[in-house]
Structures are given as C-alpha cells and as structure tokens.
Amino acid sequence: MNPVSVEISLYPLVPNYTELIDSFILSFQSIPEVKVVVNGMSTQIFGDLGVIWPHLQHQIELIHQQVQASFVIKVIKGNHPPDAVPTYLNFS
C-alpha cells in the first residue's frame, strides 16, 4: 500500500461551474477505500495512490472533454487528514 494525501482545487472556466465541481467531488466519494474531506477552499482525498491517481486522471480527462478548467493539485506521501493535526495547531 502506498498511502497519499491529495489536496485538489478545480476551477472550471465557465459561468455555471458548481455542478461540475460537485460531480467531480462525488465521484471520489463513491470509492470506498478513499476518504474525502471538503471545505470551502479545496477538496482533500486520502487513500492509496494506486486507487486515487487513475481515478483522478480519468476525471481530469472527462472534465477537459467538457470545458476548459484548471486544477491545482498537491500530493504528499502518507495519510495526513485534518483530524491528525495536533490540537495546539487547530485554531478552528
């Protein structure tokens, strides 16, 4: 297993973008081995690289077939969900 944490932001370059973003996020929530955390700035995905990356590639291809869009993606080795942040750094 190769656990990773992925933070991704999708910016469709079209006026009506929310449905496209919602379907993108929901596509990851349908994968049982993947944990998805959504906030107002980005979506965070946690799981095995071998599961996440092929799905991510497929979703990027689907979106680019429909519209112009920009993706900002950060990938880090290991599982780093928000609930793993030390309490002294949790300012919410």
N, C-alpha and C positions, 0 to 999 in steps of 0.2 A: 504494500500500500504506500502511496505517495501523497500524504495529505497536504493540501494547499488552502490558503485563504485568498480569495479574489475579491477585489473591490472594483465595481464597474459602474460607469455612468454612460447612459445612452442619450445622445442629443440628435433626434430626428430633425432634419432641416425642412420641416413642413409646418404649416399653421396648426393643424389638428394632430397633435403628436401623442396625446395621453393614452389613447387606445393601443398604439404601437408599443409604448413603454410598458403598459400593463400586461400585454400578451407576452412580451419578452420576459418579464419577471415571472409570470405564471408558468411559463414553460420550464423554468428551473424548479419551481415548487412541485412540479409533477414527478420529479426524480426522488425516490425515497431515500437514497444514500446521501442526498445533498441537503444541507441546512441553508436556508435563505433568510437574511435579515434585511429589511427595507427601512430606509429613513428618507428624509426629505432631500438629501444631497446625493445619495448613491444607493446601490444595492451591494450587499456583501454575500458572498457564496462560499461555503465551507464544505470540503469533501475531498475525494480522491482526484488528482489531476487527470488520470485516465478516464474518469467519468465526466468531469466538468469540461475539459478542453474540447473534446469532439462535439459536445452539445453546444458549447459557446461558438465554435467555428460554424456549425450549421445555422445557428440563429443569426449570426452576423451575415452569412450569405443570404439568408431569407430576407432580412431587412434591407440589405443593399440591392436586392432584386426589386424591392418595392419603392424605396425612397433613397435620397441622399441622407446619410447620417454619419455622425462622428461618435466614436467610442473612446472613452478614457478607461484604461484597464491597468490595475496594479495587481501583481501576483507575488505572494510571499510563501515560502516553504513553511509548512506546519499549520496547525489549527489555532487561529487567533480570534475567536468570537468575542463580541463585546462583553459578554459576561465573564471573560477571563481577565479583564482589566483589573488591576489592583484597586481596592476600594479607595485608597488615598488619591488615585488619579481619576476617579469617577466624579465628575462635577455636576452631573445632572440631578 
